[in-house]
Amino acid sequence: MFAFFAQLAMPGTESGYVKVTDGPMHFCLTDPHTGAWARVEATSGDPAAEREVTQGSDRRLWDELAAAHEQWLHLQQPRPEDFSILVKLEGEQVVAHPATGTGWLLPL
């Protein structure tokens, strides 16, 4: 459920897994517009285990993801169906969490 929220909180980013030949699998975040990136080794086992994160560029994507996760927890882990969407006459789209009054502008 967090993935939906992360997409709202981190516009313009993409995520995916990259397997290094004869090496580990990494979870990666990228921002194609700024060149920012972050990666962490995706290992099986304890999901709470500490893992080293590597990130590059001025936009610190992993830091943003951690802040979004904290906000999601603070909002009591809302599900996608807990949100509403408003499309204004001029075309602006806003996704809102009605219980908290928090909203995010969707880029067109």
N, C-alpha and C positions, 0 to 999 in steps of 0.2 A: 504493500500500500504506500510505502514511502516514495517509490519511484514516481508516482503521479505528482506528489507534492514537490519533489526535487525538480521536476520539469517546470513547474510554475515558478519556483524560487530561483532557478538558474537559466533564464532564457538564453537561447543561442548556443547552448552546450549540447554535445553529443556524448554518448557513452557506449562502451562495448568491451568485449574481451579480445585480447591479442595473445596468441600462443607463440612464444619464441621457439624456433627450431631447436630441438634437443635442450630446451630450457623450460622455465616456468610459464604459467598462464598469468596474465596481468589483467586487472580491471582498469580501464582507462577512461578519463574524461578529457574532452577537447573542446576548444572554442575556435572554430575555423576562421572567425573574423579577426581575432586578436593573436592567434597562434598559441594561446595558453594551453597547457596540458598538465595532467596529473596522472599518476599510475601507482598502483599498489599490487603486490603479488596476491593472486587469488588462490589461496590454498584451502584444501579440505581440512577438516578438524575443528578446533575450537573457534567459533565465529568471534569471540570476544578477545582472542589473542592479539597482542600488539604486533603490528606490521609496519614496516618502514614505507612511508609515502614519499615519492619523488614528484616534484612539480616544477614547472618552468613558466616564465613570463611574469609580468606585473599582476595579472589577474590570477589570484591564488585559488584555483578551482576546488582543491580539497578542503581548504578553509571555508569556502562558501558552502560546500556540501555539508560539512560538520555543523555550520551555523543553521542551515536549513533543517537538518535533523533535530537540532535542539528546539527550533521553533515548532516543528511537527510534534515533538513530544509535549511541548508546552500547550499546544492546541488539542492535546489528548488523542493523538494519532488519527486524525480524520481520514475517512475513506473517500474515494472519488465521488461517491453519491452524496456526500455531505456538503458538496459545493454547488453553487449556482453559477450561471453565466448570464451576463447582461450584454446585449449588443445594442450600442447606441446608434442613433440615426446617422451620425457621421461615419459609422463603421467601426468605431472603437469597441473592443471586446474586453470585458473585465470578468475574471473568475473570482468569486467571493466565497468566503466561509461565513454564512449568515450568523452563526452563533457568536462569532467574535467580531464581526464587522471588518475583518481583514480581507483585502483584495489584492489581486495581481493583474496588471495590464498584459494582455496577450499581444505580442507583436504581430503585425499583419505581413 
